[in-house]
Structure formats: structure tokens, C-alpha cells
């Protein structure tokens, strides 16, 4: 069936591209997504899916934007699932963080007060004895306490990308995989690490680069489907709805091949087993590596492409792309379709120049 001329062409079928395309579609725009390879081919096809907030202190526009996105997420993903009849694997299951000593406990209690003031009464940060936090799942804690928050959520990245694609198509949007399709209308560039390189070349300065990440998927005997995430010793341990547990990831500035796994990942697997006894005998069912787009400022890059009227950029999700995607979609659709700029200070493309 021939598709009508789209109002918006989105380049890239990763999380920013698909979320923006979905929001434009649900507002009535005719949308075509052009993906050079396949849906979720880049870092959005990874394993971890930790939608975790920044700590509730030293508040700034970036943290406020992320909070709004995390609070929007349940409704956003429920609508996506309903329209496309595809489950994205979203659930707000919370997170545990072991506290090493008395100073860490005091800091966590101060953050609990910050969350009470900043999180609008819609989520909590609290300090609990280890025994109240999930025996057999929670790692050991030097202090005997853990920080627990109820804002953190999980997301199965590949399922989320598939759910967005299904919803876009159900509303009449078009997704073209493998390239070979001419872009028309307004252009949104959400092309990840390759897009940062192209933007740097166009603007004549380095505004971001790829950072490699490695992660793994384990399948324990324990039923983990409703368990909280664990963040310990800079490692994410994320139980998913299908009974698997994702762990990761490395953060590598220098690498030979972005999609190769090596001993660094094996070290993460060993660390996860040591931290969480329930994973000691868990089967490793997949190892993954890929390049994530990191802007020079570490903040996402959203807004107009300088010097290219009618072209826009949504890039630089790095480690928080899935967590902020609902809000990114909202502000990008506001800008592209209605000319309203709700992008926070520090998030604009020109802020990286």
C-alpha cells in the first residue's frame, strides 16, 4: 500500500527516534522513520534497561527533566503497549543500593529528605535494614543498611523498540529498514554515535563520540520477575519480566571494535555473581557490546541543527536514553510540529559547541 507524503522524517530507529516518531504520530503528523540497518540496531538494542533517577540533591534542569520523564513513563509505555499490542517490558520495580558505612547511611538519609521535597510525593527514597530489603537477593552491606527508591523502573530495550515500532505502524506511520528511501518534510536526526560524528564534521568541532558498553544477560533459577534492581559498586543488576537478569555495563572510551566482548565483560559477570548470591549459578544466555552516543557535555543534545533549517537533532542519550525518552519525545514534538521550545538549558545542540 502506498504511503502518503509524511510531514516528518525521522532518521534512526533507536529509542530517541522511535519515541519522537511515536509522539509526532499520536499528534496527527504523517511520519516516516528511516533506519539504515534495523530497528534497535545500535545501543538501543542492548540488554540492561535500567531507568534510574539521579540522586535527589544539587537539583538542576537536567535532573528535573529526568524526573518528569520517569514520572511520565508508566502512562507513556502503557499507551504504546495498548496501541501496538506489544509489551515493552516496563515496570517500576524500584532499586536497592547497599550502603558501605555510617557516612553512606547519613548521606542516604539526607537524600531521602531531598526526595521528599523534590519527587512530588510520587516516589520515595528511604533507608532500610538489609533484612527488610529482600533476603536472598540484596547484596551484603557493610553498614547493614541499603538505600531503596521506588522511582527506578526497568525496560527491556529490544521489546521497547519493537513496541514503539508496532504502535507507530498501528497509527499509520511508516518505518523503512535498510535505508533506500528518500527523506521528505521536516527532518529529525536521531542516529546515535554515527550521528554525533556527522554533526561534529558538519559543525567543525568535536561535540560527542561513541563510548563502548558491554553487558550480559543471565538466567537464574530464582523467580526475579518482580524483584527490584540492584546498583552496587557501579554495576547495574536488572531483573526483567521474562525471568532474565541483565548486568552491565562497561564504559570504554578507547576500543578496537564496538561490538566485540572481552575479558572486561567476564569481570562484570564475576562481580555480579559475587555481589548477588542468587546469580552464582545463573546461566549466561547472552553477551552484548555496542557503542553508545555520549555528547561532549554528557547531556542529551536536542533541538534545531545549526545552519540547517527544517532539520532537528535528538541524540546523546548515552546511559539515560530509555529513562528520558518520554520527555524527549514530548519536547521534540513540541518543537518540530508546533515551534515551541521546552528544551532545558544545557540540552541544546549549541550548548555543546
BELZIKA-V808489 format. One record per helix or strand of 3 or more residues. SS is the DSSP state (~ for helix, > for strand). FROM is the first residue (numbers start at 0). LEN is the number of residues. If there is no record, write none. Layout:
<<SS:FROM:LEN> <SS:FROM:LEN>>
This chain:
<<>:7:4> <~:14:12> <>:30:5> <~:42:3> <~:60:24> <>:94:5> <~:101:17> <>:124:5> <~:129:3> <>:144:5> <~:156:14> <>:173:4> <>:185:4> <~:191:12> <>:207:12> <>:228:4> <>:234:5> <>:244:4> <~:262:13> <~:276:3> <>:282:13> <>:300:4> <>:310:5> <~:320:18> <~:348:4>>
